[in-house]
Amino acid sequence: MDTTTKKKTPRDHLHVSKQDSERVSNLSVPPPQAAEALHSFYEDFTLRGIRVDRFQPGGSISCSFTVPPRLTDRNGNLAVGAIANLVDEIGATMVYEKDVPMNVSVDMSISYLSTANLNDELEISAKLLGGKGAVKGTLVVLKNKLTGEVIAEGRHSLFSITRSKI
């Protein structure tokens, strides 16, 4: 056994590289547009740059999205956390109703089938699968627009607080 090889400690694995630190330091965070704005930094960070290509109320939505550097992991791929957030946000648009309390995510199941690289053009499509009572389900699929390869497929269940009839 080679005694010169040092075993990595947990602290070594948690070390932030200078490159990663600079990536975070260079982020531009715009101030909220208005006090009543309903979006957060988190939503703006993930969804900035998404383009809606087709929308059918209560049915389906299709969007285009180019993978930006801010959503990539150390390998230059679209981060799995960013994919989960896209499934959450795009899935939630399928059940959104104006002037109705916000829906709450109850369950998400995501199959990660491939990777998307920096600057890949994605097609993100979602559809409402249906609902029963206050629970509705959506399906969100992320595909590479050039190759047609499915990157991820997510099923998203949401609960809506119904209005009081009083």
DSSP file with accessible surface (Angstrom, degrees, kcal/mol):
  #  RESIDUE AA STRUCTURE BP1 BP2  ACC     N-H-->O    O-->H-N    N-H-->O    O-->H-N    TCO  KAPPA ALPHA  PHI   PSI    X-CA   Y-CA   Z-CA
    1    1 A M              0   0  226      0, 0.0     2,-0.6     0, 0.0     0, 0.0   0.000 360.0 360.0 360.0 136.5    0.0    0.0    0.0
    2    2 A D    >   -     0   0   90      1,-0.2     3,-0.7     2,-0.0     0, 0.0  -0.661 360.0-168.3 -81.7 117.2    1.3    3.4   -0.9
    3    3 A T  T 3  S+     0   0  131     -2,-0.6    -1,-0.2     1,-0.2     0, 0.0   0.595  80.5  68.9 -82.7  -8.5    1.6    5.6    2.2
    4    4 A T  T 3  S+     0   0  112      2,-0.1     2,-0.6     0, 0.0    -1,-0.2   0.670  76.9  93.6 -83.7 -15.6    2.1    8.8    0.2
    5    5 A T  S <  S-     0   0  101     -3,-0.7     2,-0.4     1,-0.0     0, 0.0  -0.686  70.1-148.7 -80.4 118.4   -1.5    8.8   -1.1
    6    6 A K        -     0   0  162     -2,-0.6     2,-0.2     1,-0.0    -2,-0.1  -0.752  12.1-125.7 -91.4 132.0   -3.6   10.9    1.3
    7    7 A K        -     0   0  185     -2,-0.4     2,-0.2     1,-0.1    -1,-0.0  -0.555  30.6-113.0 -74.4 135.9   -7.2    9.9    1.7
    8    8 A K        -     0   0  137     -2,-0.2    -1,-0.1     1,-0.0     3,-0.0  -0.517  27.8-145.4 -73.2 137.5   -9.6   12.8    1.0
    9    9 A T     >  -     0   0   59     -2,-0.2     4,-1.5     1,-0.1     3,-0.5  -0.527  28.8-105.1 -92.8 164.0  -11.6   14.1    4.0
   10   10 A P  H  > S+     0   0  104      0, 0.0     4,-1.5     0, 0.0     5,-0.2   0.890 122.9  58.7 -55.3 -37.1  -15.1   15.5    3.8
   11   11 A R  H  > S+     0   0  201      1,-0.2     4,-0.6     2,-0.2     3,-0.2   0.894 101.7  54.5 -60.8 -38.3  -13.7   19.0    4.1
   12   12 A D  H >4 S+     0   0   64     -3,-0.5     3,-0.7     1,-0.2    -1,-0.2   0.892 107.7  49.6 -62.2 -38.2  -11.6   18.3    1.0
   13   13 A H  H 3< S+     0   0  123     -4,-1.5    -1,-0.2     1,-0.2    -2,-0.2   0.775 110.1  50.9 -72.0 -26.0  -14.8   17.4   -0.9
   14   14 A L  H 3< S+     0   0  140     -4,-1.5    -1,-0.2    -3,-0.2    -2,-0.2   0.485  80.5 123.7 -91.1  -1.7  -16.6   20.5    0.3
   15   15 A H    <<  -     0   0  134     -3,-0.7     2,-0.6    -4,-0.6    -3,-0.0  -0.351  58.0-137.5 -62.9 133.0  -13.8   22.9   -0.8
   16   16 A V        -     0   0   88     -2,-0.1    -1,-0.1     4,-0.0    -2,-0.1  -0.834  18.8-133.4 -94.8 124.6  -15.0   25.6   -3.2
   17   17 A S     >  -     0   0   40     -2,-0.6     4,-2.4     1,-0.1     5,-0.2  -0.278  19.3-113.8 -73.2 161.7  -12.6   26.2   -6.1
   18   18 A K  H  > S+     0   0  158      1,-0.2     4,-2.5     2,-0.2     5,-0.2   0.904 118.1  54.2 -61.4 -39.2  -11.6   29.7   -7.1
   19   19 A Q  H  > S+     0   0  136      1,-0.2     4,-2.1     2,-0.2    -1,-0.2   0.928 109.8  45.9 -62.5 -45.5  -13.4   29.2  -10.4
   20   20 A D  H  > S+     0   0   25      2,-0.2     4,-1.9     1,-0.2    -1,-0.2   0.905 112.0  51.9 -64.2 -40.4  -16.7   28.2   -8.7
   21   21 A S  H  X S+     0   0   61     -4,-2.4     4,-2.4     1,-0.2    -2,-0.2   0.917 110.0  48.7 -62.5 -41.8  -16.3   31.2   -6.3
   22   22 A E  H  X S+     0   0   91     -4,-2.5     4,-1.9     2,-0.2    -1,-0.2   0.881 106.5  56.8 -67.1 -36.6  -15.8   33.6   -9.2
   23   23 A R  H  < S+     0   0   80     -4,-2.1    -1,-0.2     1,-0.2    -2,-0.2   0.926 111.8  42.4 -59.6 -43.7  -18.9   32.2  -11.1
   24   24 A V  H >< S+     0   0  101     -4,-1.9     3,-1.5     1,-0.2    -2,-0.2   0.914 112.1  54.1 -70.7 -40.5  -21.1   33.0   -8.1
   25   25 A S  H 3< S+     0   0   89     -4,-2.4    -1,-0.2     1,-0.3    -2,-0.2   0.809 104.7  55.8 -63.9 -29.5  -19.5   36.4   -7.5
   26   26 A N  T 3< S+     0   0  131     -4,-1.9    -1,-0.3    -5,-0.2    -2,-0.2   0.444  79.3 120.3 -85.3   0.7  -20.2   37.4  -11.1
   27   27 A L    <   -     0   0   67     -3,-1.5     2,-0.6    -4,-0.2    -3,-0.0  -0.426  56.9-142.6 -67.4 138.2  -23.9   36.8  -10.9
   28   28 A S        -     0   0   94     -2,-0.1    -2,-0.1     2,-0.0    -1,-0.1  -0.909  14.1-167.6-102.9 119.1  -26.1   39.8  -11.6
   29   29 A V        -     0   0   85     -2,-0.6    12,-0.0    16,-0.0    -2,-0.0  -0.901  11.0-149.8-111.2 105.6  -29.1   39.9   -9.3
   30   30 A P        -     0   0   57      0, 0.0     3,-0.1     0, 0.0    -2,-0.0  -0.444  22.9-110.1 -73.1 147.4  -31.7   42.5  -10.5
   31   31 A P        -     0   0  104      0, 0.0     0, 0.0     0, 0.0     0, 0.0  -0.374  47.6 -82.6 -70.2 156.3  -33.8   44.2   -7.9
   32   32 A P        -     0   0  105      0, 0.0     3,-0.1     0, 0.0     8,-0.0  -0.288  33.6-133.0 -58.1 144.8  -37.5   43.3   -7.9
   33   33 A Q  S    S-     0   0  168      1,-0.2     2,-0.3    -3,-0.1     3,-0.0   0.868  82.1  -4.0 -67.6 -40.4  -39.6   45.3  -10.4
   34   34 A A  S >  S-     0   0   37      1,-0.1     3,-1.8     0, 0.0    -1,-0.2  -0.984  70.3-109.4-151.8 159.0  -42.3   46.1   -7.9
   35   35 A A  T 3  S+     0   0  109     -2,-0.3    -1,-0.1     1,-0.3    -2,-0.0   0.824 118.4  52.9 -61.4 -30.1  -43.3   45.4   -4.4
   36   36 A E  T 3  S+     0   0  151     -3,-0.0    -1,-0.3    -4,-0.0     2,-0.0   0.383  77.0 132.9 -89.8   7.1  -46.2   43.3   -5.5
   37   37 A A    <   -     0   0   36     -3,-1.8     0, 0.0     1,-0.1     0, 0.0  -0.348  44.2-157.6 -59.8 133.6  -44.0   41.1   -7.8
   38   38 A L        +     0   0  156      2,-0.1     2,-0.2    -2,-0.0    -1,-0.1   0.496  62.3  87.5 -94.4  -6.0  -44.9   37.5   -7.3
   39   39 A H        -     0   0   90      4,-0.0     2,-0.2     3,-0.0    -2,-0.0  -0.600  63.9-145.2 -94.4 160.2  -41.7   35.9   -8.5
   40   40 A S     >  -     0   0   54     -2,-0.2     4,-2.6     1,-0.1     5,-0.2  -0.655  31.2-100.9-114.5 172.3  -38.6   35.3   -6.5
   41   41 A F  H  > S+     0   0  101     -2,-0.2     4,-3.1     1,-0.2     5,-0.2   0.914 122.7  56.2 -55.6 -42.6  -34.8   35.4   -7.2
   42   42 A Y  H  > S+     0   0  128      1,-0.2     4,-1.7     2,-0.2    -1,-0.2   0.917 109.5  43.6 -60.3 -45.9  -34.9   31.7   -7.4
   43   43 A E  H  > S+     0   0   48      2,-0.2     4,-3.1     1,-0.2     5,-0.3   0.931 115.8  48.0 -66.4 -44.4  -37.6   31.7  -10.2
   44   44 A D  H  X S+     0   0   42     -4,-2.6     4,-1.7     1,-0.2    -2,-0.2   0.905 109.0  54.8 -63.3 -39.5  -35.9   34.5  -12.1
   45   45 A F  H  < S+     0   0   37     -4,-3.1    -1,-0.2    -5,-0.2    -2,-0.2   0.898 118.3  33.6 -61.2 -41.6  -32.5   32.8  -11.8
   46   46 A T  H  < S+     0   0    4     -4,-1.7    -2,-0.2    -5,-0.2    -1,-0.2   0.901 123.0  41.4 -82.8 -43.2  -33.8   29.6  -13.4
   47   47 A L  H >< S+     0   0   43     -4,-3.1     3,-2.3    -5,-0.2    -3,-0.2   0.589  77.8 120.6 -88.9  -9.7  -36.4   30.8  -15.9
   48   48 A R  T 3< S+     0   0   92     -4,-1.7     3,-0.1    -5,-0.3    -4,-0.0  -0.330  81.1  22.2 -58.4 126.0  -34.6   33.9  -17.3
   49   49 A G  T 3  S+     0   0   49      1,-0.3    17,-0.3    16,-0.1    -1,-0.3   0.305  86.5 135.6 100.2  -7.5  -34.3   33.3  -21.0
   50   50 A I    <   -     0   0   43     -3,-2.3     2,-0.5    15,-0.1    -1,-0.3  -0.488  39.0-156.2 -75.5 142.0  -37.1   30.8  -21.5
   51   51 A R  E     -A   64   0A 105     13,-2.7    13,-2.8    -2,-0.2     2,-0.6  -0.986  11.2-136.7-122.5 128.0  -39.4   31.5  -24.5
   52   52 A V  E     +A   63   0A  91     -2,-0.5    11,-0.3    11,-0.2     3,-0.1  -0.720  24.6 174.3 -84.1 120.0  -43.0   30.3  -24.7
   53   53 A D  E     +     0   0A  84      9,-2.7     2,-0.3    -2,-0.6    10,-0.2   0.804  67.5   5.2 -92.9 -37.8  -43.6   28.9  -28.2
   54   54 A R  E     -A   62   0A 126      8,-2.0     8,-2.8     2,-0.0     2,-0.4  -0.986  60.8-176.7-151.4 138.0  -47.1   27.6  -27.8
   55   55 A F  E     -A   61   0A 104     -2,-0.3     6,-0.2     6,-0.2    -3,-0.0  -0.989   7.1-176.7-140.8 128.2  -49.7   27.7  -25.0
   56   56 A Q  E >>  -A   60   0A 106      4,-3.2     3,-2.6    -2,-0.4     4,-1.3  -0.965  36.7-119.5-121.5 109.1  -53.1   26.1  -24.8
   57   57 A P  T 34 S+     0   0  109      0, 0.0    37,-0.1     0, 0.0     4,-0.0  -0.198  95.0   2.8 -51.9 131.3  -54.9   27.1  -21.6
   58   58 A G  T 34 S+     0   0   55      1,-0.1    36,-0.1    36,-0.1    70,-0.0   0.520 132.5  59.3  71.9   6.3  -55.7   24.1  -19.5
   59   59 A G  T <4 S-     0   0   28     -3,-2.6    69,-1.9     1,-0.3     2,-0.3   0.658 101.3 -27.4-127.6 -69.2  -54.0   21.8  -21.9
   60   60 A S  E  <  -AB  56 127A  21     -4,-1.3    -4,-3.2    67,-0.2     2,-0.3  -0.978  35.9-155.5-155.9 164.7  -50.3   22.2  -22.8
   61   61 A I  E     -AB  55 126A  11     65,-2.3    65,-2.5    -2,-0.3     2,-0.4  -0.989   5.4-163.6-143.3 145.9  -47.4   24.5  -23.2
   62   62 A S  E     +AB  54 125A   4     -8,-2.8    -9,-2.7    -2,-0.3    -8,-2.0  -0.997  15.7 177.7-133.2 129.6  -44.2   24.3  -25.3
   63   63 A C  E     -AB  52 124A   2     61,-3.0    61,-2.6    -2,-0.4     2,-0.4  -0.887  22.3-138.5-129.5 159.1  -41.1   26.4  -24.6
   64   64 A S  E     +AB  51 123A   2    -13,-2.8   -13,-2.7    -2,-0.3     2,-0.3  -0.921  24.4 175.6-114.6 145.3  -37.6   26.9  -25.9
   65   65 A F  E     - B   0 122A   1     57,-2.0    57,-3.6    -2,-0.4     2,-0.5  -0.964  22.4-148.3-153.9 128.4  -34.6   27.3  -23.6
   66   66 A T  E     - B   0 121A  49     -2,-0.3    55,-0.2   -17,-0.3    54,-0.1  -0.882  35.1-113.1 -97.7 127.8  -30.9   27.6  -24.2
   67   67 A V        -     0   0    0     53,-2.4    52,-2.7    -2,-0.5    53,-0.1  -0.455  37.7-155.0 -64.2 114.8  -28.8   26.1  -21.4
   68   68 A P    >   -     0   0   14      0, 0.0     3,-1.6     0, 0.0     4,-0.1  -0.532  25.6-111.9 -90.5 160.3  -27.0   29.1  -19.7
   69   69 A P  G >  S+     0   0   76      0, 0.0     3,-1.7     0, 0.0     7,-0.1   0.842 112.3  66.3 -58.0 -32.6  -23.7   29.0  -17.8
   70   70 A R  G 3  S+     0   0   54      1,-0.3    -3,-0.0   -25,-0.1   -43,-0.0   0.704 102.9  46.7 -66.2 -17.6  -25.5   29.8  -14.5
   71   71 A L  G <  S+     0   0    9     -3,-1.6     8,-3.0     5,-0.1    -1,-0.3   0.233  92.3 102.3-109.4  15.2  -27.4   26.5  -14.6
   72   72 A T  B <   -F   78   0B  17     -3,-1.7     6,-0.2     6,-0.3     2,-0.1  -0.662  61.9-134.2 -99.9 155.4  -24.6   24.2  -15.4
   73   73 A D    >   -     0   0   55      4,-2.7     3,-1.9    -2,-0.2    -1,-0.1  -0.213  46.4 -79.0 -89.8-172.5  -22.6   21.9  -13.1
   74   74 A R  T 3  S+     0   0  168      1,-0.3    -2,-0.0     2,-0.1    -1,-0.0   0.715 131.0  55.7 -64.3 -19.9  -18.9   21.5  -12.9
   75   75 A N  T 3  S-     0   0  132      2,-0.1    -1,-0.3     3,-0.0     3,-0.1   0.386 119.0-107.7 -92.0   0.2  -18.9   19.2  -16.0
   76   76 A G  S <  S+     0   0   24     -3,-1.9    42,-1.7     1,-0.3     2,-0.3   0.607  79.0 127.4  83.9  12.1  -20.7   21.8  -18.1
   77   77 A N  B    S-G  117   0C  29     40,-0.2    -4,-2.7     1,-0.1    -1,-0.3  -0.692  75.5 -88.0 -98.5 155.4  -24.0   19.9  -18.1
   78   78 A L  B     -F   72   0B   6     38,-3.3    -6,-0.3    -2,-0.3    38,-0.2  -0.435  56.7-113.2 -58.6 123.3  -27.4   21.3  -17.1
   79   79 A A     >  -     0   0   26     -8,-3.0     4,-2.0    -2,-0.2     3,-0.3  -0.319  11.3-128.3 -65.4 144.2  -27.5   20.7  -13.3
   80   80 A V  H  > S+     0   0   89      1,-0.2     4,-2.4     2,-0.2     5,-0.2   0.845 110.7  56.8 -63.6 -31.2  -30.0   18.1  -12.1
   81   81 A G  H  > S+     0   0   46      2,-0.2     4,-2.2     1,-0.2    -1,-0.2   0.878 105.6  50.5 -66.1 -36.2  -31.3   20.7   -9.6
   82   82 A A  H  > S+     0   0   10     -3,-0.3     4,-2.5   -11,-0.2    -2,-0.2   0.898 109.2  51.4 -67.8 -38.5  -32.0   23.1  -12.4
   83   83 A I  H  X S+     0   0    4     -4,-2.0     4,-2.5     2,-0.2    -2,-0.2   0.943 109.8  49.7 -62.3 -45.3  -33.9   20.3  -14.2
   84   84 A A  H  X S+     0   0   23     -4,-2.4     4,-2.4     1,-0.2    -2,-0.2   0.910 111.1  49.5 -60.8 -40.6  -36.0   19.7  -11.1
   85   85 A N  H  X S+     0   0    5     -4,-2.2     4,-3.1     2,-0.2     5,-0.3   0.903 109.4  51.3 -67.5 -37.9  -36.8   23.4  -10.8
   86   86 A L  H  X S+     0   0    0     -4,-2.5     4,-2.7     2,-0.2     5,-0.5   0.923 110.1  49.6 -63.8 -41.4  -37.8   23.6  -14.4
   87   87 A V  H  X S+     0   0    0     -4,-2.5     4,-2.0     1,-0.2     5,-0.3   0.933 114.2  46.6 -61.2 -43.4  -40.1   20.6  -13.9
   88   88 A D  H  X S+     0   0   39     -4,-2.4     4,-2.1    -5,-0.2    -2,-0.2   0.959 117.9  39.7 -63.2 -52.6  -41.6   22.4  -10.8
   89   89 A E  H  X S+     0   0   32     -4,-3.1     4,-1.2     2,-0.2    -2,-0.2   0.929 120.3  42.1 -68.3 -46.8  -42.0   25.8  -12.4
   90   90 A I  H  X S+     0   0    8     -4,-2.7     4,-0.8    -5,-0.3     3,-0.3   0.911 114.9  51.7 -70.2 -38.8  -43.3   24.7  -15.9
   91   91 A G  H >< S+     0   0    0     -4,-2.0     3,-1.0    -5,-0.5     4,-0.4   0.910 106.9  54.3 -61.1 -39.8  -45.5   22.0  -14.3
   92   92 A A  H >X S+     0   0   28     -4,-2.1     3,-1.2    -5,-0.3     4,-0.7   0.813  97.4  64.4 -66.9 -27.9  -47.0   24.6  -12.0
   93   93 A T  H 3< S+     0   0   57     -4,-1.2     3,-0.4    -3,-0.3    -1,-0.3   0.807  93.2  63.8 -65.0 -25.5  -47.9   26.9  -15.0
   94   94 A M  T << S+     0   0   10     -3,-1.0    -1,-0.3    -4,-0.8    -2,-0.2   0.719 111.8  33.5 -71.3 -21.2  -50.3   24.2  -16.2
   95   95 A V  T <4 S+     0   0    4     -3,-1.2    -1,-0.2    -4,-0.4    -2,-0.2   0.378  88.4 127.0-114.4   4.3  -52.5   24.5  -13.1
   96   96 A Y     <  -     0   0  148     -4,-0.7     2,-0.4    -3,-0.4   -38,-0.1  -0.357  33.7-176.4 -66.4 136.0  -52.1   28.2  -12.4
   97   97 A E    >   -     0   0   92      3,-0.2     3,-1.3     4,-0.1    -2,-0.0  -0.997  29.0-114.5-134.1 130.3  -55.3   30.2  -12.1
   98   98 A K  T 3  S+     0   0  153     -2,-0.4     0, 0.0     1,-0.2     0, 0.0  -0.343  98.0  10.6 -62.7 141.1  -55.4   34.0  -11.6
   99   99 A D  T 3  S+     0   0  126      1,-0.2    -1,-0.2    -2,-0.0     3,-0.0   0.718 102.7 113.1  62.8  23.0  -56.7   35.3   -8.3
  100  100 A V  S <  S-     0   0   37     -3,-1.3    -3,-0.2    63,-0.0    -1,-0.2  -0.968  79.9 -92.1-120.1 141.3  -56.7   31.7   -6.8
  101  101 A P        -     0   0   60      0, 0.0    -4,-0.1     0, 0.0    60,-0.1  -0.145  56.2 -88.2 -52.1 148.0  -54.3   30.8   -4.0
  102  102 A M        -     0   0  157      1,-0.1    59,-0.4    58,-0.1     2,-0.2  -0.210  40.8-117.4 -59.6 143.5  -51.0   29.3   -5.1
  103  103 A N        -     0   0   26     57,-0.1     2,-0.4    -3,-0.1    57,-0.2  -0.545  24.3-138.0 -77.8 151.5  -50.8   25.6   -5.7
  104  104 A V  E     -C  159   0A  80     55,-2.9    55,-3.0    -2,-0.2     2,-0.2  -0.930  16.6-117.9-115.6 132.2  -48.4   23.6   -3.6
  105  105 A S  E     +C  158   0A  52     -2,-0.4    53,-0.3    53,-0.2     3,-0.1  -0.498  33.1 173.7 -67.6 129.0  -46.2   20.8   -4.9
  106  106 A V  E     -     0   0A  91     51,-3.0     2,-0.3     1,-0.4    52,-0.2   0.758  64.2  -0.3-103.6 -38.7  -47.1   17.5   -3.3
  107  107 A D  E     -C  157   0A  94     50,-1.4    50,-3.1     2,-0.0    -1,-0.4  -0.992  53.6-172.2-155.7 140.4  -44.9   15.1   -5.3
  108  108 A M  E     -C  156   0A  67     -2,-0.3     2,-0.5    48,-0.2    48,-0.2  -0.996   1.8-173.7-135.0 135.2  -42.4   15.2   -8.1
  109  109 A S  E     -C  155   0A  68     46,-2.5    46,-2.7    -2,-0.4     2,-0.5  -0.985  11.3-174.7-128.2 117.4  -40.9   12.2   -9.8
  110  110 A I  E     -C  154   0A  33     -2,-0.5     2,-0.6    44,-0.2    44,-0.2  -0.957  15.6-157.3-121.1 129.3  -38.2   12.9  -12.4
  111  111 A S  E     -C  153   0A  60     42,-3.1    42,-2.0    -2,-0.5     2,-0.8  -0.924  11.2-153.7-101.4 117.6  -36.4   10.4  -14.7
  112  112 A Y  E     +C  152   0A 102     -2,-0.6    40,-0.2    40,-0.2     3,-0.1  -0.838  25.0 164.7 -92.5 108.8  -33.0   11.8  -15.7
  113  113 A L        -     0   0  109     38,-2.1     2,-0.3    -2,-0.8    39,-0.2   0.701  58.6 -11.6-102.4 -24.9  -32.4   10.1  -19.1
  114  114 A S  S    S-     0   0   31     37,-1.9     2,-0.3    35,-0.1    -1,-0.1  -0.875  70.9 -98.0-157.2-172.9  -29.5   12.1  -20.6
  115  115 A T        -     0   0   76     -2,-0.3     2,-0.4    -3,-0.1   -36,-0.1  -0.854  17.0-146.8-120.1 157.1  -27.6   15.3  -20.2
  116  116 A A        -     0   0    1     -2,-0.3   -38,-3.3   -38,-0.2     2,-0.2  -0.975  20.5-143.1-119.4 137.2  -27.8   18.7  -21.8
  117  117 A N  B >   -G   77   0C  76     -2,-0.4     3,-2.3   -40,-0.3   -50,-0.3  -0.532  36.4 -69.9 -97.5 165.6  -24.7   20.7  -22.3
  118  118 A L  T 3  S+     0   0   68    -42,-1.7    -1,-0.2     1,-0.3     3,-0.1  -0.252 121.3  12.1 -50.9 133.5  -24.0   24.4  -22.1
  119  119 A N  T 3  S+     0   0  110    -52,-2.7    -1,-0.3     1,-0.3     2,-0.2   0.447  88.8 145.1  71.8   4.6  -25.7   26.3  -25.0
  120  120 A D    <   -     0   0   38     -3,-2.3   -53,-2.4   -53,-0.1     2,-0.6  -0.502  51.2-125.7 -67.0 140.8  -27.8   23.3  -26.0
  121  121 A E  E     -B   66   0A  56    -55,-0.2    24,-2.9    -2,-0.2    25,-0.5  -0.804  31.5-163.7 -89.7 123.3  -31.2   24.4  -27.2
  122  122 A L  E     -BD  65 144A   0    -57,-3.6   -57,-2.0    -2,-0.6     2,-0.5  -0.814  18.1-147.3-109.8 150.4  -34.0   22.6  -25.3
  123  123 A E  E     -BD  64 143A  61     20,-2.9    20,-2.7    -2,-0.3     2,-0.6  -0.976  17.7-167.5-109.5 123.3  -37.7   22.1  -26.0
  124  124 A I  E     +BD  63 142A   0    -61,-2.6   -61,-3.0    -2,-0.5     2,-0.4  -0.964   9.4 178.6-114.9 118.1  -39.6   21.9  -22.8
  125  125 A S  E     -BD  62 141A  33     16,-2.5    16,-3.0    -2,-0.6     2,-0.3  -0.927   3.4-179.8-121.2 146.8  -43.2   20.7  -23.1
  126  126 A A  E     -BD  61 140A   4    -65,-2.5   -65,-2.3    -2,-0.4     2,-0.3  -0.986   3.4-175.2-141.8 150.2  -45.8   20.2  -20.4
  127  127 A K  E     -BD  60 139A 108     12,-2.0    12,-2.3    -2,-0.3     2,-0.5  -0.994  31.6-111.8-145.2 152.7  -49.3   19.0  -20.3
  128  128 A L  E     - D   0 138A  51    -69,-1.9    10,-0.3    -2,-0.3     3,-0.1  -0.719  23.4-168.1 -81.8 121.7  -52.1   18.7  -17.7
  129  129 A L  E     -     0   0A  82      8,-2.8     2,-0.3    -2,-0.5     9,-0.2   0.770  49.7 -93.3 -82.1 -27.5  -52.7   15.0  -17.0
  130  130 A G  E     - D   0 137A  34      7,-1.2     7,-2.8     2,-0.0    -1,-0.3  -0.896  37.1-121.1 143.0-171.5  -55.9   15.6  -15.1
  131  131 A G  E     - D   0 136A  60     -2,-0.3     2,-0.4     5,-0.3     5,-0.2  -0.993   4.9-151.0-163.7 162.3  -57.1   16.1  -11.5
  132  132 A K  E >  S- D   0 135A 183      3,-2.7     3,-1.9    -2,-0.3     2,-0.2  -0.937  71.6 -41.7-142.5 117.3  -59.3   14.8   -8.8
  133  133 A G  T 3  S-     0   0   78     -2,-0.4     0, 0.0     1,-0.3     0, 0.0  -0.442 126.5 -16.1  64.4-127.8  -60.6   17.2   -6.2
  134  134 A A  T 3  S+     0   0   22     -2,-0.2    26,-2.6    -3,-0.1     2,-0.5   0.420 120.3  88.9 -91.1   2.3  -57.9   19.6   -5.2
  135  135 A V  E <   +DE 132 159A  64     -3,-1.9    -3,-2.7    24,-0.2     2,-0.3  -0.873  51.6 178.3-107.6 131.7  -55.0   17.5   -6.6
  136  136 A K  E     -DE 131 158A  52     22,-2.6    22,-2.9    -2,-0.5     2,-0.4  -0.940  13.8-147.0-128.3 152.5  -53.8   17.9  -10.2
  137  137 A G  E     -DE 130 157A  15     -7,-2.8    -8,-2.8    -2,-0.3    -7,-1.2  -0.933  12.1-173.6-123.1 143.7  -51.0   16.2  -12.1
  138  138 A T  E     -DE 128 156A   0     18,-2.5    18,-2.4    -2,-0.4     2,-0.4  -0.908  15.2-144.4-129.6 160.4  -48.8   17.4  -14.9
  139  139 A L  E     -DE 127 155A  23    -12,-2.3   -12,-2.0    -2,-0.3     2,-0.4  -0.996  15.3-171.3-125.8 128.0  -46.1   15.9  -17.1
  140  140 A V  E     -DE 126 154A   0     14,-3.0    14,-3.3    -2,-0.4     2,-0.4  -0.985   1.1-171.4-123.2 129.3  -43.0   17.9  -18.1
  141  141 A V  E     -DE 125 153A  18    -16,-3.0   -16,-2.5    -2,-0.4     2,-0.5  -0.984   7.9-160.3-124.1 129.0  -40.6   16.6  -20.8
  142  142 A L  E     +DE 124 152A   0     10,-2.8     9,-3.0    -2,-0.4    10,-1.5  -0.946  19.4 176.9-107.1 124.0  -37.2   18.3  -21.6
  143  143 A K  E     -DE 123 150A  75    -20,-2.7   -20,-2.9    -2,-0.5     2,-0.5  -0.949  37.7-111.6-126.3 150.3  -35.7   17.4  -25.0
  144  144 A N  E  >  -D  122   0A  15      5,-2.8     4,-2.5    -2,-0.3   -22,-0.2  -0.686  28.5-148.5 -74.8 121.2  -32.7   18.4  -26.9
  145  145 A K  T  4 S+     0   0   90    -24,-2.9    -1,-0.2    -2,-0.5   -23,-0.1   0.858  91.7  47.1 -65.2 -34.0  -34.2   20.4  -29.8
  146  146 A L  T  4 S+     0   0  161    -25,-0.5    -1,-0.2     1,-0.1   -24,-0.1   0.934 126.8  23.3 -74.8 -45.6  -31.4   19.4  -32.3
  147  147 A T  T  4 S-     0   0   90      2,-0.1    -2,-0.2     1,-0.0    -1,-0.1   0.647  92.3-130.8 -97.8 -18.9  -31.3   15.7  -31.6
  148  148 A G     <  +     0   0   44     -4,-2.5     2,-0.2     1,-0.3    -3,-0.1   0.474  54.2 151.8  79.3   1.0  -34.8   15.0  -30.2
  149  149 A E        -     0   0   98     -5,-0.2    -5,-2.8     1,-0.1     2,-0.5  -0.442  49.5-120.5 -69.4 133.6  -33.2   13.1  -27.3
  150  150 A V  E     - E   0 143A  43     -7,-0.2    -7,-0.3     1,-0.2     3,-0.1  -0.639  27.9-177.0 -76.8 124.8  -35.2   13.2  -24.1
  151  151 A I  E     -     0   0A   0     -9,-3.0   -38,-2.1    -2,-0.5   -37,-1.9   0.878  65.9 -14.5 -86.2 -47.3  -33.1   14.8  -21.3
  152  152 A A  E     -CE 112 142A   0    -10,-1.5   -10,-2.8   -40,-0.2     2,-0.4  -0.991  50.8-154.1-157.5 154.4  -35.6   14.3  -18.5
  153  153 A E  E     -CE 111 141A  69    -42,-2.0   -42,-3.1    -2,-0.3     2,-0.4  -0.997  19.1-172.3-134.4 126.2  -39.2   13.5  -17.9
  154  154 A G  E     -CE 110 140A   0    -14,-3.3   -14,-3.0    -2,-0.4     2,-0.5  -0.968  16.6-156.8-126.8 137.7  -41.0   14.7  -14.7
  155  155 A R  E     -CE 109 139A 124    -46,-2.7   -46,-2.5    -2,-0.4     2,-0.4  -0.943  19.2-168.7-107.0 133.0  -44.4   14.0  -13.2
  156  156 A H  E     -CE 108 138A   1    -18,-2.4   -18,-2.5    -2,-0.5     2,-0.4  -0.983   8.9-163.6-131.6 120.9  -45.6   16.7  -10.9
  157  157 A S  E     -CE 107 137A  37    -50,-3.1   -51,-3.0    -2,-0.4   -50,-1.4  -0.898  12.6-171.6-104.9 135.6  -48.6   16.6   -8.5
  158  158 A L  E     -CE 105 136A   2    -22,-2.9   -22,-2.6    -2,-0.4     2,-0.4  -0.957  14.2-146.1-129.8 147.5  -49.9   19.8   -7.1
  159  159 A F  E     -CE 104 135A  88    -55,-3.0   -55,-2.9    -2,-0.4     2,-0.5  -0.912  12.8-157.3-112.4 134.4  -52.5   20.5   -4.4
  160  160 A S        -     0   0   13    -26,-2.6     2,-0.6    -2,-0.4   -57,-0.1  -0.937  16.7-130.3-115.3 132.5  -54.7   23.6   -4.6
  161  161 A I        -     0   0   93     -2,-0.5     2,-0.1   -59,-0.4    -2,-0.0  -0.705  31.0-136.4 -78.1 119.0  -56.4   25.2   -1.6
  162  162 A T        -     0   0  103     -2,-0.6     2,-0.1     1,-0.1     3,-0.1  -0.461  20.2-103.8 -79.2 151.1  -60.0   25.5   -2.6
  163  163 A R        -     0   0  156     -2,-0.1     2,-0.1     1,-0.1    -1,-0.1  -0.435  37.3-106.2 -71.1 146.2  -61.9   28.7   -1.9
  164  164 A S        -     0   0   91      1,-0.1    -1,-0.1    -2,-0.1     0, 0.0  -0.450  16.6-146.2 -70.4 142.3  -64.4   28.7    1.0
  165  165 A K              0   0  209     -2,-0.1    -1,-0.1    -3,-0.1    -2,-0.0   0.378 360.0 360.0 -91.2   5.9  -68.0   28.7    0.0
  166  166 A I              0   0  195      0, 0.0    -2,-0.1     0, 0.0     0, 0.0  -0.519 360.0 360.0 -81.3 360.0  -69.0   30.9    2.9
